[in-house]
Amino acid sequence: MRNILHYNKIIKVLQTLHKKHPSYNMGRHIATALDGYPDIWGLTDREFLFALNKYMIELDMDHFHDENIDDIIKEGLNLNHILDEEEE
């Protein structure tokens, strides 16, 4: 019964990832979530669920920066001007 519960939760996490990040395919989500696990064949459903949840949290934190990347690039291109102002 526990395996079915974990399985259903895994499916829900994958559905949530698809809704939040539709441009990423399922293979990318799974491969990135399991990156660093040496033996994915021996991974339990519970461990897989943990890895997916951890990945989703990290992706949500990183995704915020993706949305503001243009502002970060513009500020980076303007660094010389900022440094010149500090010297004056």
Stockholm file with secondary structure:
# STOCKHOLM 1.0

chainA/1-88         MRNILHYNKIIKVLQTLHKKHPSYNMGRHIATALDGYPDIWGLTDREFLFALNKYMIELDMDHFHDENIDDIIKEGLNLNHILDEEEE
#=GR chainA/1-88 SS CHHHHHHHHHHHHHHHHHHHCTTSCHHHHHHHHTTTCSCGGGCCHHHHHHHHHHHHHHHHHHHHHHHTHHHHHHHHHTHHHHHHHHHC
#=GC SS_cons        CHHHHHHHHHHHHHHHHHHHCTTSCHHHHHHHHTTTCSCGGGCCHHHHHHHHHHHHHHHHHHHHHHHTHHHHHHHHHTHHHHHHHHHC
//
